[in-house]
Amino acid sequence: MANLISQDATPLSQTFYYPIQIARLEKVVSKSEEISSLPSILVIYEGHGFLTLKGEQYRLSRGCVVLWHNAKELDITTKLHAGLRGTLIQYHGLTNDQSEPSILKHSEPLSDCSYEIIRMASELEIISSESMNSNPFHFQKLFLELLEALYKEMEDRIRPSDSWLEQILNYMDRHFHEDLTREQIAQLAQVSPEHFSRAFRKKTGLTFSAYLALLRIRESQQKLLYNMPKLDNLAQEVGYKEGTYLSRKFKQLVGMSPSAFYNKKKRVVSLNTNHTACLLALGIIPELGVYSEWLDDVKQVSPVYKLNNYEQDTTSIYKNIAAVRPDLIINYNTAKNNKSLLSVAPVLEIPFMHISWREQFRLIADIVDKQQQVEAWFSQYDQLVSQCNEQLDHYLGIRGTAIVWEIGENIAYCINSSFGRGSQILYDDMGFHLPTSMLHHNIEKSGYIEIDIEAIANYPADHIFITALPLNKAGKKRVSHLFQSESWLKMEAVQRKQVYVINQSNMFYGYDPLSSKAQLYELMKVLTS
C-alpha cells in the first residue's frame, strides 16, 4: 500500500503493510506475553471496559479503536473487563528503501468509529481463523481497506479537532441559560464524555461546569450594568433556579455580591480607539485603553493607562489586562480575542457596523452612568452642526452628492457612513448623499467597496473627498497618473474645484465623538475655503 500513511517519506519511497497476527481480544487478554512489540490495532465491537495506554486510563465501548506500536505502552491485564469483545490485529511494515516505515498512530482511543471499521475487522478475524491462504488477495485487500478507513477516520478527526470544540463553545454561548450537562454536550459533539472533558479543559483551561458557570456569571454582570432586577428573576434568566445560588456563585467568581457590583463605580478597559475616545469624551480615563497617534495628541494621558502593541503580543496584553482587575472590558463584537478574556471580566461586545457612533457613545455612557454628560455633549455637538449647516446653506445651497475615498498603497476604498472616515458627518449631519453609482454596489450593506486606484474616475460625484493617500512610491505614482488622466480632468467635481485632498488618515480613521467633532471642523474648512 504505497504512501498511504507515510507523511514524511520521499517521493520514491513506498511502504507495504501486512498482518502478522489476528485474534479475538478475549483469547489474548490473559496472555499478554503473546502480544508482541508490533504495531497493533484493537477494534472493540461489544461490551464496556477500561484499559491503560501510556499511563492514561480510557473507557472503551463498541466502536472504539486503540492504536499502539509497542506493547509496553499498554496495560491490558489489569484494566480490561472480561465482558469486552474485540479484534486485535498486529501488523508489520516494510519500505523499499530500508527507511523506517510509518504506522498508524493516535495518542488516545478513537471512539464511535464507523460500522464499516467494525465489519472489516470482524471479517479479517473470521478469514484468518479459517484460512487466509484460501484467498490471500482478498485477505490482503480487506486489510488494506481497513488501514485506509482508519487513516481517513484519523484525518477527519485531526482536521476538525478544534472545530468541534469551537462549535460546542459557540453552542454554549447561545444556550448557557438552559440545563446543560457534560454528557449531553459530549453527545452533541459525538465524542465520549472522558475525551470531551480532556479536550475541553485543554482548550479552555476550565472544566465544563466551571466554564458554564463563568458564562452565566458574566451574563449576570452584563445585565447588572443597566439595572438591578430581582435575584430570582436574574438567576432564571442566566440558567440558575434561584437567586441565593446565583449570589453564591457570583461571589465566588467576582468577589462581591450582585448588588455590590451593581452599585460600584466600574473599572473599565477599552480595547479599541473608538471606545477609548468615547470614555475620554465623558471625562473617564479607562484603566487601560488603546490609543491612536491622533488620540494621543488630543488627550494626553499617562503611559500607565495605555495598552500598547495590542494586536501583536496577546499573552502579555492578557496579563496586563488581568493585572488592573477590570469590572468590564469593552470591545467590538468582531474581535477574535473577546472569548479568551472572559476569565478576566465580562466583555461588552458592541456591534460593529450595526449601530452608529452616536448609538455607541450613548450605550457606553449608560453603562458608566454618564447619561447627563452624553446628552450635554450631543447638545453642544448638534448646535455646532446646525451652525455649520447654516454656513453651508450660504456657500453651497443644495448639497448634492459626495464621495469619500481612502487611497491605500495598491487599492482605493470608497467609505460609507457605517465605516466613518468623515462620511458619517457628510451623509448624516450635513445632508450630502452617495452617488447612485455607489448604491448599485450595495455599499450600504458592506460599508465600503474597494477598486483599483485608476478606477476612481469612473465614480463621479458633486464633491470628492480624499482622506488618505498612499505612503509608498508605487501608490503615489498611480495617484499622480490618475490626477493627470483625461477621465479625471473631465470630471465636473475636478473642473469646479470641488475635490478636497485632506490626507489626514489618523484623524479620519476614528469613528467616535472626539474624532467626529475634529472631522466636522476639517470638512468645514475645506468646504468653505
VOZA-39196 format. One line per 2 residues: for each residue z, y, x of C-alpha. Coordinates in nm, 3 decimals, always signed. Layout:
// residues N
Z,Y,X ~ ...
***
This chain:
// residues 529
+0.000,+0.000,+0.000 ~ -0.127,+0.288,+0.213
+0.064,+0.614,+0.236 ~ +0.237,+0.568,-0.099
+0.582,+0.652,+0.022 ~ +0.549,+0.784,+0.375
+0.552,+1.165,+0.371 ~ +0.553,+1.230,+0.741
+0.311,+0.966,+0.874 ~ -0.005,+1.075,+1.050
-0.331,+1.061,+0.850 ~ -0.433,+0.738,+1.028
-0.102,+0.563,+0.977 ~ -0.067,+0.310,+0.698
+0.240,+0.131,+0.569 ~ +0.231,-0.208,+0.398
+0.517,-0.333,+0.181 ~ +0.602,-0.691,+0.081
+0.908,-0.855,-0.082 ~ +1.137,-1.083,+0.118
+1.382,-1.197,-0.149 ~ +1.410,-1.152,-0.526
+1.720,-1.282,-0.702 ~ +1.940,-1.233,-1.002
+2.226,-0.998,-0.929 ~ +2.491,-1.234,-1.063
+2.383,-1.501,-0.813 ~ +2.438,-1.283,-0.508
+2.732,-1.071,-0.622 ~ +2.980,-1.330,-0.494
+2.775,-1.395,-0.180 ~ +2.741,-1.051,-0.027
+2.672,-1.206,+0.311 ~ +2.336,-1.317,+0.171
+2.231,-0.956,+0.123 ~ +2.050,-0.881,+0.445
+2.018,-0.539,+0.604 ~ +1.678,-0.477,+0.448
+1.561,-0.203,+0.217 ~ +1.674,-0.307,-0.130
+1.611,-0.224,-0.494 ~ +1.866,-0.311,-0.763
+1.743,-0.280,-1.124 ~ +2.007,-0.311,-1.399
+1.890,-0.446,-1.735 ~ +2.215,-0.535,-1.912
+2.588,-0.460,-1.920 ~ +2.810,-0.193,-1.770
+2.990,-0.176,-1.438 ~ +3.061,+0.014,-1.118
+2.957,-0.001,-0.755 ~ +3.031,+0.199,-0.445
+2.744,+0.335,-0.239 ~ +2.816,+0.528,+0.081
+3.178,+0.563,-0.029 ~ +3.087,+0.717,-0.368
+3.162,+0.525,-0.687 ~ +2.896,+0.517,-0.961
+2.886,+0.385,-1.315 ~ +2.596,+0.151,-1.388
+2.429,+0.057,-1.715 ~ +2.091,-0.057,-1.846
+1.809,+0.138,-1.684 ~ +1.997,+0.222,-1.362
+1.816,+0.167,-1.031 ~ +2.002,+0.167,-0.699
+1.818,+0.203,-0.367 ~ +1.962,+0.140,-0.021
+1.831,+0.041,+0.320 ~ +2.147,-0.102,+0.473
+2.387,-0.347,+0.305 ~ +2.677,-0.183,+0.491
+2.636,+0.120,+0.262 ~ +2.712,-0.093,-0.043
+3.037,-0.235,-0.176 ~ +2.904,-0.499,-0.413
+3.203,-0.732,-0.437 ~ +3.499,-0.521,-0.546
+3.345,-0.259,-0.772 ~ +3.093,-0.462,-0.969
+3.186,-0.601,-1.310 ~ +3.090,-0.958,-1.394
+2.915,-0.851,-1.717 ~ +2.646,-0.660,-1.529
+2.299,-0.819,-1.513 ~ +2.010,-0.713,-1.296
+1.743,-0.797,-1.040 ~ +1.789,-0.749,-0.667
+1.470,-0.705,-0.464 ~ +1.472,-0.690,-0.084
+1.154,-0.593,+0.093 ~ +1.007,-0.511,+0.430
+0.760,-0.252,+0.555 ~ +0.509,-0.272,+0.839
+0.288,+0.002,+0.982 ~ -0.048,-0.037,+1.151
+0.058,+0.181,+1.446 ~ +0.409,+0.038,+1.508
+0.573,+0.356,+1.380 ~ +0.891,+0.349,+1.172
+0.798,+0.258,+0.811 ~ +0.919,+0.486,+0.533
+1.112,+0.331,+0.247 ~ +1.223,+0.431,-0.098
+1.541,+0.638,-0.069 ~ +1.761,+0.817,-0.318
+2.111,+0.941,-0.248 ~ +2.256,+0.809,-0.575
+2.159,+0.563,-0.850 ~ +1.876,+0.666,-1.079
+1.993,+0.648,-1.440 ~ +1.789,+0.595,-1.757
+1.474,+0.474,-1.580 ~ +1.178,+0.370,-1.792
+1.147,+0.034,-1.967 ~ +0.839,-0.038,-1.756
+1.050,-0.050,-1.439 ~ +1.290,-0.297,-1.602
+0.998,-0.507,-1.727 ~ +0.824,-0.523,-1.387
+1.147,-0.613,-1.205 ~ +1.221,-0.890,-1.456
+0.866,-1.024,-1.429 ~ +0.889,-1.029,-1.049
+1.214,-1.227,-1.075 ~ +1.052,-1.482,-1.310
+0.743,-1.524,-1.093 ~ +0.949,-1.566,-0.774
+1.171,-1.831,-0.936 ~ +0.867,-2.027,-1.050
+0.628,-2.000,-0.757 ~ +0.491,-1.680,-0.617
+0.225,-1.889,-0.442 ~ +0.062,-1.981,-0.773
-0.086,-1.631,-0.799 ~ +0.011,-1.435,-0.485
-0.228,-1.148,-0.559 ~ -0.075,-1.081,-0.899
+0.272,-1.100,-0.746 ~ +0.180,-0.851,-0.471
+0.006,-0.623,-0.721 ~ +0.310,-0.624,-0.950
+0.545,-0.546,-0.661 ~ +0.331,-0.250,-0.552
+0.315,-0.126,-0.910 ~ +0.694,-0.136,-0.923
+0.719,+0.065,-0.599 ~ +0.469,+0.317,-0.734
+0.657,+0.353,-1.064 ~ +0.987,+0.406,-0.878
+0.824,+0.657,-0.644 ~ +0.691,+0.854,-0.942
+1.034,+0.839,-1.108 ~ +1.194,+0.982,-0.793
+0.932,+1.254,-0.756 ~ +0.971,+1.357,-1.119
+1.345,+1.391,-1.069 ~ +1.328,+1.571,-0.737
+1.082,+1.834,-0.862 ~ +1.283,+1.948,-1.160
+1.622,+1.882,-1.001 ~ +1.716,+2.244,-1.056
+1.503,+2.298,-1.364 ~ +1.707,+2.070,-1.590
+2.022,+2.243,-1.475 ~ +1.864,+2.583,-1.540
+1.766,+2.466,-1.887 ~ +2.121,+2.346,-1.951
+2.270,+2.673,-1.825 ~ +2.033,+2.867,-2.049
+2.129,+2.641,-2.339 ~ +2.497,+2.705,-2.275
+2.431,+3.080,-2.260 ~ +2.293,+3.059,-2.615
+2.532,+2.802,-2.762 ~ +2.866,+2.856,-2.584
+3.026,+2.961,-2.915 ~ +2.961,+2.611,-3.051
+3.173,+2.300,-3.000 ~ +3.015,+2.171,-2.677
+3.126,+1.866,-2.478 ~ +3.025,+1.740,-2.137
+2.894,+1.414,-2.284 ~ +2.684,+1.599,-2.541
+2.526,+1.827,-2.278 ~ +2.468,+1.538,-2.037
+2.289,+1.350,-2.313 ~ +2.081,+1.661,-2.379
+1.989,+1.669,-2.007 ~ +1.915,+1.293,-2.015
+2.148,+1.218,-1.725 ~ +2.474,+1.027,-1.704
+2.797,+1.227,-1.755 ~ +2.902,+1.150,-1.398
+2.572,+1.267,-1.248 ~ +2.583,+1.571,-1.473
+2.931,+1.666,-1.352 ~ +2.839,+1.631,-0.984
+2.513,+1.825,-1.017 ~ +2.669,+2.092,-1.241
+2.958,+2.158,-1.005 ~ +2.725,+2.169,-0.704
+2.507,+2.424,-0.883 ~ +2.776,+2.649,-1.036
+3.085,+2.582,-0.825 ~ +3.273,+2.511,-1.151
+3.339,+2.217,-1.377 ~ +3.165,+2.209,-1.713
+3.481,+2.305,-1.904 ~ +3.562,+2.589,-1.661
+3.210,+2.730,-1.686 ~ +3.217,+2.709,-2.065
+3.549,+2.896,-2.068 ~ +3.401,+3.156,-1.833
+3.110,+3.223,-2.071 ~ +3.345,+3.257,-2.367
+3.589,+3.491,-2.197 ~ +3.311,+3.710,-2.053
+3.163,+3.741,-2.402 ~ +3.508,+3.835,-2.531
+3.530,+4.109,-2.268 ~ +3.190,+4.246,-2.367
+3.291,+4.261,-2.732 ~ +3.613,+4.439,-2.634
+3.408,+4.716,-2.474 ~ +3.331,+4.855,-2.820
+3.624,+4.774,-3.047 ~ +3.943,+4.570,-3.081
+3.890,+4.306,-3.352 ~ +4.150,+4.063,-3.480
+4.207,+3.796,-3.217 ~ +4.142,+3.509,-3.457
+3.805,+3.661,-3.550 ~ +3.718,+3.722,-3.186
+3.818,+3.366,-3.095 ~ +3.592,+3.215,-3.360
+3.301,+3.435,-3.251 ~ +3.315,+3.302,-2.894
+3.390,+2.936,-2.968 ~ +3.767,+2.902,-2.993
+3.955,+2.811,-3.310 ~ +4.246,+3.054,-3.287
+4.341,+3.382,-3.125 ~ +4.651,+3.255,-2.944
+4.443,+3.003,-2.749 ~ +4.182,+3.270,-2.669
+4.458,+3.503,-2.550 ~ +4.599,+3.236,-2.319
+4.257,+3.156,-2.168 ~ +4.181,+3.529,-2.142
+4.499,+3.597,-1.942 ~ +4.427,+3.303,-1.711
+4.087,+3.440,-1.614 ~ +4.122,+3.819,-1.649
+4.489,+3.858,-1.560 ~ +4.578,+4.059,-1.870
+4.576,+4.028,-2.248 ~ +4.270,+4.116,-2.457
+4.441,+4.428,-2.593 ~ +4.534,+4.546,-2.243
+4.175,+4.500,-2.132 ~ +4.050,+4.695,-2.434
+4.281,+4.990,-2.363 ~ +4.243,+5.015,-1.985
+4.008,+5.251,-1.804 ~ +3.727,+5.028,-1.684
+3.632,+4.988,-1.319 ~ +3.251,+4.976,-1.322
+2.991,+4.853,-1.074 ~ +2.629,+4.963,-1.126
+2.353,+4.752,-0.975 ~ +2.057,+4.990,-1.015
+1.999,+5.357,-0.952 ~ +1.926,+5.446,-1.316
+2.263,+5.327,-1.443 ~ +2.441,+5.476,-1.143
+2.283,+5.811,-1.238 ~ +2.398,+5.767,-1.599
+2.757,+5.727,-1.484 ~ +2.734,+6.023,-1.245
+2.596,+6.241,-1.525 ~ +2.911,+6.154,-1.724
+3.135,+6.251,-1.433 ~ +3.212,+5.892,-1.330
+3.166,+5.761,-0.977 ~ +3.125,+5.381,-1.006
+3.347,+5.163,-0.788 ~ +3.020,+5.054,-0.629
+2.673,+5.175,-0.714 ~ +2.313,+5.150,-0.599
+2.174,+5.489,-0.491 ~ +1.822,+5.608,-0.418
+1.748,+5.862,-0.146 ~ +1.687,+6.125,-0.412
+2.010,+6.047,-0.595 ~ +2.197,+6.065,-0.265
+2.076,+6.423,-0.220 ~ +2.156,+6.527,-0.576
+2.504,+6.374,-0.600 ~ +2.677,+6.328,-0.268
+2.948,+6.062,-0.280 ~ +3.147,+5.880,-0.016
+2.970,+5.582,+0.150 ~ +3.256,+5.356,+0.036
+3.115,+5.377,-0.317 ~ +2.760,+5.282,-0.216
+2.611,+4.937,-0.236 ~ +2.356,+4.924,+0.044
+2.081,+4.664,+0.101 ~ +2.149,+4.526,-0.246
+1.829,+4.321,-0.270 ~ +1.846,+4.179,+0.083
+2.188,+4.034,+0.163 ~ +2.310,+3.883,-0.163
+2.600,+3.689,-0.007 ~ +2.774,+3.991,+0.147
+2.693,+4.200,-0.162 ~ +2.866,+3.942,-0.380
+3.174,+3.965,-0.158 ~ +3.167,+4.345,-0.168
+3.146,+4.348,-0.547 ~ +3.426,+4.094,-0.581
+3.643,+4.296,-0.341 ~ +3.655,+4.603,-0.570
+3.763,+4.384,-0.866 ~ +3.546,+4.548,-1.132
+3.611,+4.516,-1.505 ~ +3.241,+4.545,-1.577
+2.907,+4.512,-1.397 ~ +2.605,+4.697,-1.538
+2.250,+4.586,-1.468 ~ +1.914,+4.533,-1.632
+1.869,+4.206,-1.819 ~ +1.573,+4.116,-1.597
+1.780,+4.097,-1.276 ~ +1.789,+3.744,-1.133
+2.142,+3.754,-0.993 ~ +2.329,+3.851,-1.312
+2.440,+3.497,-1.391 ~ +2.582,+3.440,-1.043
+2.808,+3.745,-1.086 ~ +2.981,+3.615,-1.400
+3.256,+3.467,-1.186 ~ +3.341,+3.823,-1.076
+3.323,+4.016,-1.404 ~ +3.129,+4.040,-1.731
+2.773,+4.162,-1.677 ~ +2.639,+4.409,-1.931
+2.266,+4.334,-1.935 ~ +2.076,+4.637,-2.062
+1.729,+4.553,-2.199 ~ +1.454,+4.665,-1.967
+1.161,+4.848,-2.132 ~ +1.301,+4.790,-2.480
+1.530,+5.089,-2.504 ~ +1.463,+5.440,-2.373
+1.658,+5.617,-2.103 ~ +1.831,+5.817,-2.379
+1.948,+5.498,-2.552 ~ +2.064,+5.350,-2.222
+2.257,+5.668,-2.145 ~ +2.432,+5.661,-2.484
+2.508,+5.291,-2.453 ~ +2.676,+5.339,-2.116
+2.866,+5.642,-2.248 ~ +3.001,+5.427,-2.534
+3.142,+5.158,-2.306 ~ +3.313,+5.407,-2.071
+3.445,+5.612,-2.366 ~ +3.246,+5.927,-2.285
+3.080,+5.987,-2.624 ~ +3.163,+6.358,-2.633
+3.030,+6.412,-2.282 ~ +2.698,+6.240,-2.355
+2.644,+6.443,-2.672 ~ +2.721,+6.766,-2.484
+2.475,+6.665,-2.212 ~ +2.199,+6.593,-2.465
+2.266,+6.918,-2.645 ~ +2.203,+7.113,-2.325
+1.903,+6.899,-2.231 ~ +1.738,+6.929,-2.573
+1.792,+7.305,-2.564 ~ +1.615,+7.312,-2.227
+1.328,+7.101,-2.369 ~ +1.297,+7.345,-2.660
+1.271,+7.639,-2.420 ~ +1.008,+7.454,-2.214
+0.800,+7.383,-2.523 ~ +0.808,+7.749,-2.620
+0.663,+7.830,-2.279 ~ +0.401,+7.558,-2.310
+0.302,+7.689,-2.652 ~ +0.226,+8.017,-2.480
+0.047,+7.868,-2.177 ~ -0.132,+7.568,-2.329
-0.119,+7.576,-2.705 ~ -0.216,+7.228,-2.830
-0.102,+6.977,-2.570 ~ -0.384,+6.722,-2.575
-0.391,+6.406,-2.367 ~ -0.207,+6.342,-2.041
-0.211,+6.054,-1.798 ~ +0.035,+5.972,-1.517
-0.082,+5.793,-1.203 ~ +0.125,+5.643,-0.925
-0.110,+5.554,-0.639 ~ +0.006,+5.285,-0.402
-0.141,+5.154,-0.077 ~ -0.402,+4.933,-0.243
-0.389,+5.000,-0.615 ~ -0.315,+5.267,-0.876
-0.071,+5.237,-1.166 ~ -0.100,+5.419,-1.496
+0.251,+5.462,-1.638 ~ +0.368,+5.471,-1.999
+0.695,+5.623,-2.121 ~ +0.889,+5.293,-2.107
+0.838,+5.293,-1.728 ~ +0.920,+5.660,-1.677
+0.763,+5.840,-1.380 ~ +0.772,+6.159,-1.591
+0.567,+6.007,-1.870 ~ +0.879,+5.979,-2.089
+0.900,+6.359,-2.078 ~ +0.530,+6.428,-2.129
+0.498,+6.193,-2.428 ~ +0.848,+6.201,-2.583
+0.961,+6.560,-2.516 ~ +0.654,+6.778,-2.456
+0.413,+6.642,-2.716 ~ +0.133,+6.512,-2.492
-0.023,+6.177,-2.581 ~ -0.203,+5.896,-2.399
-0.584,+5.895,-2.392 ~ -0.745,+5.637,-2.622
-0.891,+5.451,-2.323 ~ -0.541,+5.353,-2.215
-0.431,+5.246,-2.561 ~ -0.711,+4.989,-2.556
-0.538,+4.828,-2.255 ~ -0.224,+4.764,-2.463
-0.024,+4.980,-2.225 ~ +0.239,+5.047,-2.489
+0.341,+4.682,-2.468 ~ +0.310,+4.626,-2.093
+0.449,+4.966,-1.986 ~ +0.183,+5.015,-1.720
-0.159,+4.896,-1.608 ~ -0.295,+4.858,-1.258
-0.651,+4.932,-1.145 ~ -0.846,+4.998,-0.827
-0.786,+5.346,-0.688 ~ -1.155,+5.439,-0.722
-1.146,+5.348,-1.092 ~ -0.908,+5.633,-1.180
-1.212,+5.850,-1.256 ~ -1.303,+5.611,-1.540
-0.999,+5.724,-1.741 ~ -1.036,+6.091,-1.835
-0.753,+6.298,-1.985 ~ -0.692,+6.668,-2.051
-0.416,+6.667,-1.791 ~ -0.383,+6.430,-1.494
-0.053,+6.392,-1.309 ~ -0.023,+6.209,-0.976
+0.342,+6.146,-0.891 ~ +0.292,+5.934,-0.578
+0.028,+5.894,-0.306 ~ -0.019,+5.606,-0.059
+0.153,+5.609,+0.280 ~ -0.095,+5.403,+0.482
-0.424,+5.532,+0.621 ~ -0.641,+5.292,+0.422
-0.492,+5.410,+0.093 ~ -0.523,+5.775,+0.189
-0.888,+5.720,+0.281 ~ -0.957,+5.564,-0.059
-0.787,+5.855,-0.238 ~ -0.989,+6.103,-0.032
-1.306,+5.915,-0.124 ~ -1.205,+5.929,-0.491
-1.139,+6.304,-0.485 ~ -1.479,+6.365,-0.328
-1.674,+6.133,-0.559 ~ -1.920,+6.265,-0.812
-1.748,+6.089,-1.103 ~ -1.415,+6.256,-1.014
-1.563,+6.602,-0.972 ~ -1.734,+6.576,-1.311
-1.405,+6.513,-1.496 ~ -1.306,+6.802,-1.725
-0.948,+6.800,-1.601 ~ -1.074,+6.850,-1.244
-1.308,+7.131,-1.342 ~ -1.035,+7.303,-1.545
-0.788,+7.264,-1.257 ~ -0.558,+7.053,-1.472
-0.496,+6.786,-1.209 ~ -0.142,+6.804,-1.071
-0.064,+6.624,-0.745 ~ +0.315,+6.625,-0.728
+0.373,+6.333,-0.487 ~ +0.750,+6.309,-0.521
+0.790,+5.940,-0.577 ~ +1.164,+5.936,-0.505
+1.234,+6.183,-0.783 ~ +0.985,+6.041,-1.032
+1.096,+5.683,-0.976 ~ +1.417,+5.749,-1.170
+1.446,+5.672,-1.541 ~ +1.780,+5.832,-1.618
+1.933,+6.165,-1.727 ~ +1.954,+6.323,-1.381
+1.600,+6.222,-1.280 ~ +1.454,+6.315,-1.618
+1.602,+6.663,-1.601 ~ +1.465,+6.715,-1.249
+1.126,+6.576,-1.356 ~ +1.121,+6.816,-1.650
+1.163,+7.114,-1.414 ~ +0.893,+6.981,-1.181
+0.644,+6.920,-1.461 ~ +0.705,+7.268,-1.600
+0.650,+7.417,-1.256 ~ +0.302,+7.266,-1.218
+0.203,+7.321,-1.582 ~ +0.290,+7.690,-1.584
+0.198,+7.791,-1.229
***
